Amino acid sequence: MNRTDDASPSHDQPGPTENSDPSETGTAPFVAKLVEPTTTDGAAERTMAGAASVAGAASEAPVRVGSPFRVDPPELTTPSEPVKTPTLSGEAAYGEYGPFLYTAMGASSAAVIVLLFAALGAWWFPAGGALVAVLGTVLSIIGLFSRRRFRYAAIGTLPLHMVLFFLSYARSLV
């Protein structure tokens, strides 16, 4: 609980850092005054005259906005010059693919490779072939979210992995 929570506005006592006279601390913001250096000779008049000429020149120049370290851009090209079209590199083609799309493409490719191991497992070690076929089924399902060519591979391998799973499962029971 703060000191000001239980104090009423009429009985509020000023703290050690507060001003006791409310007329001195009004709502007007504090504005600093410009103090000119005092000199004994006419240097102050020369300084003021030089400052006025600098101020006049500064008002005519455009106000720079941004970093003081930025280099000004070169002059704009004239409309008579031909516009150069930039050539695109091969890296721009990768920009449209997100991380999940790459994952789906890799899963579709892996499903094709795992198909061979699931077939070998169904023939040689049926329990392991069933596990590998389940892995291939999951990879094929993830591969369904890829681009057309990879999607067709995932669609083709999904039923093959399911058949190999049921074949391996049936062989492992016997």
Phi, psi and omega in degrees: 000132181277165177295329184275354182288321184259000181267136177277156181296332182283332182252022183284123178265137179289145178280180183292338180258000181263155178273134182281341180260108182291341179289334180282334180246078179279191180274354180288138180289155178283127179243128181283150178262144177278124181252123179270144177288144179263130177234158181274332181258196184276019180293331181293320179294321179294322180294319180293320180293320178293323180292324179293321179291324177292321180294322178294320179289327181289327180289335179278330182281147179290149180278125181277134181240138176112204185289137177287347182266355181289140178272137179298142181290154177294165181300149181292149180287149178281154182295343182285340179284142179290145180277128180273128177267128181288143176273139183271139177271173179289344181291336182292335181293334181278349185292333185277348182267130176269176182295324181290326179293320175295322178296318179293322178294319178293323179294322178295318178294320179292328179296325178293318181289320181292337178303319178297316180291326177292322178292317177295323179292323178295327181277316189266314183223091189299323180294318177291324177297324178294318179294319179292325178293324176295318177300316179296324178296316179296318179295322179294322179294318177294324180293345178294344181264014182262188179290171190307308184297317180287328178295320178296322177294321179292321178295323179288324183275340182299309179293329179294319177295322179293319177295316179296326177296311181294324177295314180293321180295316180294319179291328180285338178284332184277000000 
